[in-house]
Amino acid sequence: MNCDLTTNRSSLQEVSYSMHHGPTKLKDSRYAWFMLLLVLLVNFVVAGNFNSFGITYTIIRDYFSDASGSETGWILGLLMGCRCLLSPFMGALAMVIGPRKCIVLGGFLCAGSLLLAVPAYSVVHMAVTLGALFGTGMCMAETPGYFIVTDYFDKHNAIANGIRSAGNPMGGLVFSPLVVLLHQKFGFQGAFVMMAGITLHLILIGMLVRSFEQQKTILEARRWQEMLSSKQNARLRSLSLQLQDVRRAKRKPLDCGFFKNPLYLTYLFVVVSTTAALPNALFYLPVYGKSIGLTDMQNSMLCSYHDLCDLAMRLFCGWVFSHKTLNKIHGFVAGLVVGAAGCLVTPLCGSLWQLIIPTTMFALCMGFFWTLINVLLKDQFGGEAMSSTWGFFRMVQGICSFMYPPFIGFIMDYSGGMTTPYVFMGSMLALAAVTFSSQYFWTRKTDLVTDDNSD
């Protein structure tokens, strides 16, 4: 009997050790890289539709030629607003029903909204379908990817986020000329039908996604299946399941306490400023190109070039900062400054080749911003809080996204050109750089308070 007791105690210790140290073997594993590939493909399809929407927007403006810039701006506002505003709720939904179901439902909603947009009755109809419904589907499909990368990666978190975010410009690189070709071959309505068919691939990709907790449970079950199969270990099996239940305790989906954190508030002030230009500067680039005589194909080439540079910048940024040789905050601020300069230079350009310079600068800004923002949030507030920190960040971005496109459209109508809107967007990016730089003073103040308390 003492032998059995010793055996059970030893086995229980092994189970307990596995419960606490097993997940480290899953992080940064080959299966984690496979999940990263699936997230990249989801971003490729979702962001491909989103990044190419500047081309779609010019086509809609031509189709509804009597509509003003502020009216058509509501399409962009609802698209970006719903895509961002619902992020904390979609993050909570993904934690409840799992990332697989969330992505699949998002794929159905994206494809359905494109099909509902085919009749194109009015600008209001397009705002509801291509704006609100399409943005909601995008949010539902892409939000789980942020948490998947955070859960599956630790050591290679920076490069993994760079690869994840690289799916966005990859999609724009392919979808921008594709939208033009589909419009030329199938017409305005036919292009939406074809894009809906392409977007349905999100369902197939989502079927392969598996959450970190689910995969961890499967591996633990395989490992202990033989050990816990005998009758004498029935009690041990019950104890191990209780340990699994403790480890699988649900994280708090939303923690409003971050609104009292001055360091986190700098992120919210930054997103209020950057949303004026990210991604409006890209969306209005074809509009500016058309005002200086560029064709739809030239505009699509310019957008594809931007996405190619954006892709290179995200991979480069992820690779550089994964080696921890440079300060992430410095790189983040530098990207905002370069993007601000690119926006201010844009109105001075009068040809396709001149526009390449600000387009490259803006690609660097977007690449650094979207690669580092998740890494910074995880480093400063922890991976367990990502559903709150990232969700509220995107929610504030969504609120601002409702307002900026109609406002920029109003400025465009009132000023009669794109000079004033681009100056406004560049100024807001510069303000974001100054705001985020204030983190140095907040962190220094916190360190001084800590030192005083220790004394």
N, C-alpha and C positions, 0 to 999 in steps of 0.2 A: 504493500500500500504506500509505503514511503517512497518507493521507486516510482509509482504512478504519480504521486504528488509532485515529486521532483521533476518528472518528465513534463507534466502539465504546466508547472511553474516555468520551466525553461522554454516551453513552446509559447506560453503566454508572453514571456519577455521578448521572444522573437517576433511575435505578432505586433506587440507594442512598438518594437523598434522599427518594424516595417511600416507601421502606420505613421511614424514620425519622420522616417528617412526615405521611404520608398519613392515619394513624388520627385525627389531630387534626381533620380535616375530618369524620370520621364522628361524633365525640363532639359531643353537644348538637345534632345535626342533626335534620332532620324524621323521618328513619328511626328515630332514637333515641327520639323522642317516640311513634312508633308502637309500638315495643317496650315503652315505658312503659305505653301503653294496654293491651297484652296482659297485662303483669304485673299491672296494676290489676284486670283482669277475672279473672285467676287468684285473686288475693287476695279478690275479691268472692265467688267461689263457695266457696273454702276457708274463709275467715274467716267467711263468712255461716253456714256450718254450725257453725263453732266458737263464734262469739259468741252464737248462738241456743241453744247447748247448755244454758244455764241453764234455758230453758223445757223442753227435752227431758228434762233431769235431773228436774224436778218431775213430769213425766208418768211417767217411769220409777219414781220413788219412789211414786207413786199406784198404778202397776200392780203393783209388788212391795211392797205395803204392810207386809208382815211383816219386810222387811229393815231393818237398822239404818243409821244415818247413816254409820258407819265402813265398812260393807259396800258400800253404793252409792257411797261416796267413792272406791273403787278404780276405778270406771268413769272418773271425772274424772282420777284419778291416772295411769292408763294412757294416757288420751287425751292429756293435756298432756305426760306423760313421754315417750312415743314421738314426739310431734310435735317435741319439743325435743332429746331425747337423741341422736337419730340425725342431727342436722343436720351435724356434721362429716363423717360418712360419706356423706350425701346430697350434700354439697357436692363431695366427692371424686368421687362417682359422676357428678355433672353435668359435671365437668371431663373425665371419661373418655369417657362416651357422649354428652355434649352435653345442653343444657337441654331441647331439644325432646323427646327420648325420655324424659327424667326426668319431665317434666310429664305426658306421655301415660300412662306407667306409673302415676304417682301418681293420675291420674284413674280408671284402671281399678280400682286398689286401693280408692279411696274409695267408688266406686259398688258394688263387690263386697262391701265390708264392710257397707254399709247393707242390701244384699239378704240377706246372711248373718244379719243381726240380726232379720229378720222373724219367725222362729219364736219368739223370746224365751223360751227354755226356762228360764233362771234368771239370777240376777244375775251369776254367773260367765260364762255365755254372752254376756251383754251387755258385760261387761268385756273379753272377748277380741275381740269383733267391733267394737262401738262405741268401745271403748277402745284396745286395742293395734293392731288392723288399721287402723282409721279414722285414728288418730294417725300411723301410719307412712305411710299414703297422703297425708295432709296435708303431712307433712314432705317427702316426695318431690316433691310438686307445687309447693310454695311456696318451697323453699330456692333453686332457681335464680334466682328473681326478684331476690334481694338482690344477686347477682353481676352480673346483667344490668344493673341500674341503676348499679352501681358502675363497670362497664366502659364503658357508653354515655354517661355524664355526668361532666363535670368542673366547668365553670363554674356549671351549674344543678343541682349535686348535691343541695343542701339542699331546694330546691323539688321536685325529682324524687322524693326520698325521702318528702317530705310527700304527694305525689300517690299514690305507690306504697302507702304505709301507709294512705291514705284509703280504699283498697278494702276494708280490714277493717271499719270501721264502716258503710260503705255496704252491705256484705253483711249485717251484723247488723241494720241498719235495715229491710231487706226480709225477711230470713229469720225474724226473731222472730215477727211476726204470721202469716207464712206457715205456720210450724210449727203454730201454734194452729189455724189454719183447716183445714189438712190433717188434723190429728188429729180435729177435730170432724166433718169430712165423710167421711173414709175410715177412721177408727179408728186404733188403735195400730200395727198391722202395715202397714196401707195407707199411712200417712204415710211410713214408711221406704221403701216402693217408689217413691212419688212423688219423694221427696228423692234417691233413687238416680238416677232419670231426669234430674233437674236437674243433679246432680253430673257426669253423663257429658259435659256441655258442656265440661268441662276438657280432654277429648281434642281437641275441635275447636279450642279456643284454643291448646293446646300445639302443634298442627300448624303454626301460623303463626309460632312463635317461632324466631328464628335467633340464634345466639351472635355476639358481637362479632367474634371471630376469623374465623368463617365469612363474615360479611358483609364484613369487611375484605378477605379473600382474593378474594371475588367482585368487589369494586370494583377491586382491583388487577389482576385478570385481565382485566377489561374495558378498563382503561386501557392496558395494555401488549400487548393481543392483536395489534393491527396492527403495532406496533413490532417484536415478536418473532416475526413470522410468516415472515419471509424466511429463506433458507438461510444468508446471510452472518451472521445474528445468532443462529445455533443455539447457539454457545458462550455468547453473551450471555444467551440464554434459560436455559441451564443455571446460569449464575452467579446470575441473578435468583431462580431457584427455590431455590438454596442460601441466599440472603439471606432468602427467605420462611421457609425451614425454621428459620433462626436466630431470626427474630422470632416464630415460632410455637412456640418452645421452651416446653414445658409448665411452668407454675408449680408450685412445690412444694405439693401438696394440703394437707399438715398440717405445721406447724412447732411442735414441742413446746417450743422455746426460749422461747416467750412465758410459760410458767409460771415462768420465772426473772425476769421483768420486774415490779418492784414496781408500776409504773403500771398494767400490765394486770391485776395481781392485785386492784386496787381494783374493776375491772369485775366480776370473778368474785365478790368479796364482796358487791357491790351486787346481782347477780342472785340470789345465795342469799337475800338479804333480801326483794327485791321479789317473788320468785316466790310468797311467802306470800299476797300480795294481788293480784298480776297473773297471771291474771284471776279468782282465786277470789272476790274481792269482788263481781265482776259475776255469777259463777255462783251464788253464794249469795244474791244480791239477791232473786230470785223466791221463794226459801225463806223469807227474812225477810218479804217482802211477804205471803206466804200466812199467816204466823204472826200478822199484824196484820189479816187479813181481806180482802186483795186477791184478786180473781178472776184466772184465767189470762189473760184479755184485758187486764186492768189491768196485770198483770205484764209482758205483752208490750209494752204501750204504754210502760211505764217503761224497758224494755230498748231499745226503738226510740228513745226520747228520748235515752237515754245514747249510742247509736250516732250519732245526729244531732249531738249536741254533740261527740262524739269526732271525727267527720268534720270539723266546723268547726275544731276545735282543731288537727288535723293539718295542714290546709291553711293555717291562719293561722300556725302555727309554722314550716312550711316556707317560707312567703312572707317572714316577718319575718327569719329567720336566713339566708335566701339573700342579703339585703342587707348582711349582716355588720356590722350596727349594734349588735347585742347579743352578749354573751358566751354561747356555747352551754352552757358548764358551769354558769353561773349559772341559765340557763333550765331545764336538766335538774334541778338541785337544787331549784329553786322548784316544779317540777311534782311531785316526790316529796313535798315538804312539804305541798302542797295536797291531794294524794291521801291522805296520812296523816291530815290533819284531817277529810277526808270520811269515812274509815272510822270514826273515833272519834265522829263526829256521828251516824252511821247508827242506832245503838241508841236514840237519843233521839227518833227520828221515829215517829209513830203513825198517819200517813195517807199517801195517795198524794202529795198536794201537798207535804207536808213532806219526803218522800223525794227530791223533785226537787233540793233543795239539795245533799245529799251526792252524788247521782248526777252533777250538773254538775261538782262538784269532782273526782270520780273520773275523769270523762271528760277533764278538763284534764290530769290526771296521765298517763293512758294516751296521750293525743295527743302530749304533749311527750316522753314516754319513748320511744315507738316511732318518732317522727320523727327524734329527735336521736341515738339510740344508734348507728345505722349511720354517720351523719355524723361523730360523735366518733371512732369506731373507725378510719375512713378517714383522718381528719385526723391522728390521733396515731400510727398504725401503718402507714399506707399502703394503697392500694387493692389492691396485689398480694398482701397478706397477709390479705385479707378471708376467704378460705376457712378460714384457721386462727383468726383472732381472732373472727370471727362464729361459726364452727363450735363452738369450745370454749365460747364464751359460751352458746350454745344448748344444748350438751351438759350443762353444769352446771345450766342451767335445767331441763333434762329430768330430771336426777337428783333435784333438789328437788321437781319436780312429782309424782314418784311418792310422795313422803312427805307433802306438805302436805295434800292433800284428805282422805286417811284420818285424819290427825291432827286436822284441823279438824272432821271428822265426829265423831271421838271427843270433842273438846271440846264440841261441840254436844249429843251424847248425855249427857255427864257433867254439864254445866251446865244442861241443860234449856232452852236458848234460844240466840239468836244474839248476845247482848251480848258475851260473852267472846270468841267467835271474831273479831268485828269489832274489838275492842280489840287482840287479838293481831295482826291484819293491819295495823292502823294503826301499831302500835308497830314492826313490821318495816319499814314504809315509812320511818318516821322514822329508824330505824337506817341504812337505805340512804342517806338524804340525808346523814347525818353521815359515813358511810364515803366517799362520793364527794367530799365536801368536802375530805377529806384529800389529794386530788390536788394541791391548792395547795401543800402542804408537800413532796410528793414532787418536783413540778416545780421548786419553789424550791431544794430541796436539789441537784437535778441541775444547775441553773443555777450554783449556788455552786461545785460541783465543777468544772464546765467553766471558770468564770472563774479558779479557782485553777490549773488545768492550763495555761491560756493565759498566766498570769503567770510 
